[in-house]
Amino acid sequence: MVSSSEAFAKFSTWKNDKTSLRVTVIERGQPEDVFSGRIDTLDPDASLVGICVGVKQYGTFDVADAVFSIEPDRVVVERDDLEWLIFEEEE
């Protein structure tokens, strides 16, 4: 478990490097959606991470009140036992 500032530092690095990511959304313990894209916007004060999923498609994830874990190529955001976001570098 790491602080949100450490997670946002990793998000910022990915944004600046234009790293391609796969974002997996897990709700109620089941995978709900998978996005491929890049981090386009960050607002640490509002706990928001914005993803550009194509030329004109955007997704915004609210990561307020979450628990973060950081690995070399991914960040896991856990809002409770059944809701997770997994941000992973694409190969």
C-alpha positions in Angstrom: 0.0 0.0 0.0 1.3 3.4 -1.0 0.1 7.0 -0.8 -2.0 8.6 -3.5 0.8 11.0 -4.2 3.1 8.1 -5.0 0.5 6.7 -7.3 -0.1 10.0 -9.0 3.7 10.3 -9.5 3.6 7.0 -11.4 0.6 8.2 -13.4 2.4 11.4 -14.2 5.5 9.5 -15.4 3.2 7.4 -17.7 1.5 10.6 -18.9 4.8 12.4 -19.7 6.3 9.3 -21.4 3.0 8.7 -23.3 3.0 5.1 -22.1 0.4 2.8 -23.6 -1.7 1.3 -20.9 -4.3 -1.4 -20.5 -6.9 -0.4 -17.8 -9.0 -3.2 -16.4 -12.2 -2.2 -14.5 -13.4 -4.8 -12.0 -16.8 -4.3 -10.3 -18.4 -6.7 -7.8 -15.4 -9.0 -8.2 -15.9 -9.4 -12.0 -14.1 -7.8 -14.9 -16.4 -5.3 -16.4 -14.4 -3.5 -19.0 -10.9 -3.2 -20.5 -9.5 -0.1 -22.1 -6.3 0.5 -24.0 -5.0 4.0 -24.1 -2.8 6.7 -22.5 -3.2 9.0 -19.5 -4.3 12.3 -20.9 -5.2 14.3 -17.8 -4.5 14.1 -14.1 -6.0 16.0 -11.2 -4.5 14.8 -7.9 -6.5 17.3 -5.9 -9.8 15.9 -7.3 -8.4 12.3 -7.4 -9.1 11.9 -11.1 -7.2 10.1 -13.8 -8.3 10.7 -17.5 -7.5 8.2 -20.2 -7.5 8.9 -23.9 -8.8 5.7 -25.5 -8.6 6.7 -29.2 -8.6 9.9 -31.1 -11.7 11.4 -29.4 -12.8 9.0 -26.7 -12.0 9.7 -23.1 -12.6 7.9 -19.8 -12.2 9.5 -16.4 -11.6 7.4 -13.3 -12.3 8.7 -9.8 -9.7 7.2 -7.5 -10.8 9.0 -4.3 -10.7 7.1 -1.0 -8.8 4.2 -2.7 -5.9 2.1 -1.6 -3.0 2.0 -4.1 -0.3 -0.5 -4.8 2.5 0.1 -7.2 4.6 -2.5 -9.1 7.2 -1.8 -11.8 4.7 -1.9 -14.7 1.3 -1.5 -13.0 -0.7 0.4 -10.4 -3.7 -1.3 -8.7 -6.4 0.9 -7.3 -8.7 -0.8 -4.8 -11.8 1.1 -3.7 -13.2 -1.8 -1.7 -12.9 -5.6 -1.8 -15.0 -5.7 -5.0 -14.0 -2.6 -7.0 -10.6 -2.4 -8.6 -8.9 -0.5 -11.4 -5.7 -2.0 -12.8 -3.4 0.2 -14.9 -0.8 -1.9 -16.7 1.9 -1.0 -19.2 1.2 -2.6 -22.5 3.9 -4.7 -24.1 
